[in-house]
Amino acid sequence: MRYAGLEKYKNATVIAGDVGFIGYFTGAQVCARNNPGLLFLTTSQLSGIAPFLDVKQFHSR
């Protein structure tokens, strides 16, 4: 994961199911309500936040 290119999110705000993991590898601020630049979630976690955030703007991999 260290070489997965996640460092490009260092100054971004991200939403992650595993905050410690993603926070460590990106160096990003992990928060749910500040216009995130990245969502790193399972399908069920994404469904859970969909009522509160327009998730259609993000691409899935």
Number of C-alpha atoms within 10 A of each C-alpha: 9 9 7 9 10 17 15 11 19 15 12 18 21 24 24 21 14 12 15 11 12 20 19 13 17 21 18 22 18 22 14 15 11 12 13 18 14 17 19 16 15 12 9 9 13 17 12 11 14 12 9 10 14 10 14 8 8 11 8 10 4
